[in-house]
Amino acid sequence: MLTLGVEDIYAACSKNNALGGKVIGESGPVIGATSYCFYYRPDGYQIELIKTE
């Protein structure tokens, strides 16, 4: 699995879906943590996105 930091987590997850990926876990703001999203790319590789400040 690869973890990437992005500024806009919601836009990144939406773009992934539009390109044929599949979101498998998504969050809103979490107390004491950051927002995140797990998804599969169209080729099946799993990616984690973490919101950066």
C-alpha positions in Angstrom: 0.0 0.0 0.0 1.1 3.5 -0.8 0.1 6.6 1.3 -0.1 10.0 -0.3 -0.8 13.4 1.2 -3.4 15.6 -0.5 -4.8 19.1 0.2 -8.4 18.3 -0.7 -9.3 14.7 0.3 -12.9 14.9 -1.0 -11.9 16.1 -4.5 -9.1 13.4 -4.6 -11.6 10.6 -3.7 -14.2 11.9 -6.3 -11.5 12.0 -9.0 -10.5 8.5 -8.2 -14.1 7.3 -8.6 -14.4 9.2 -11.9 -11.3 7.4 -13.2 -12.6 4.0 -12.4 -11.2 3.4 -8.9 -13.2 2.2 -5.9 -13.2 3.9 -2.5 -13.1 1.2 0.2 -13.0 3.4 3.3 -13.6 7.1 3.7 -13.8 9.5 6.7 -14.8 12.9 7.5 -12.9 14.9 10.2 -11.7 12.7 13.1 -11.1 14.1 16.5 -7.3 14.0 17.2 -6.5 12.9 13.7 -6.8 13.9 10.1 -9.2 13.0 7.3 -8.3 10.0 5.2 -9.5 7.8 2.4 -8.6 4.3 1.3 -9.2 3.2 -2.3 -8.3 0.8 -5.1 -6.9 2.1 -8.3 -8.4 0.6 -11.5 -5.4 -1.8 -11.6 -6.3 -3.1 -8.1 -3.4 -1.4 -6.1 -4.5 0.0 -2.8 -3.8 3.6 -1.9 -4.4 5.6 1.3 -4.9 9.4 1.0 -4.3 11.6 4.1 -5.3 15.2 4.2 -2.4 17.6 4.5 -2.6 21.1 6.0 
